[in-house]
């Protein structure tokens, strides 16, 4: 299917309108200041269900999830082409998982599993699925863990995949891990309270050892983070796009990078 999509894209680009768009796209890429590119880009891929209702009426919502998955794969390619070292994709929130029916979550999980499997088989990137994996069916959680272990030896771009993710759950898990670590070493709660600092907490986050996201993109016109990377996003730059995720284009991504490069980052100063 991926080869068919690439062939269709190639044919479309041979059309005069496609050639014009490709020329514009290449010009925007050439104009990017490579010294001001983000090292870590995170995306809230929002709007898949709305896209399905508008573009696939009468079909199950999984049509939107599949279109969104295809776009995520494109997005990863774009980031790799530009030279972004770390990418984070939020594909399923804890709210979606706990509030939606099994009939809706099941097909979405299947699409996510297929996407992760395809990415792992490509042997191009290090995959790091994270989230409250204990909420997932064990088979799904095991598939995600296996994809991470099977790509751990790769030296390419790091692709974080936030599945069953919620910012409050992440902080909960970080505190639990921190307390367990110190309890194992014999540190008392009183001692810990006197020495605890922000770096200690950061070392127990899902993204430990990675740079915080420089740029966070959200599609579908929503202008909020919904708890995404609450700790890590303290000094991130945000870019909100009206397009529904499956309609997000490479030129939209380049514009986000251009906007980022034009900003003066203050890091709280």
PyMOL commands that set and color helices and strands:
alter all, ss='L'
color gray80, all
select helices_A, chain A and resi 2-14+16-31+34-36+48-55+62-82+94-99+102-122+133-135+138-151+167-184+189-195+198-202+232-235+245-247+250-261
alter helices_A, ss='H'
color red, helices_A
select strands_A, chain A and resi 40-44+86-93+126-130+158-165+215-218+237-240
alter strands_A, ss='S'
color yellow, strands_A
deselect
rebuild
show_as cartoon
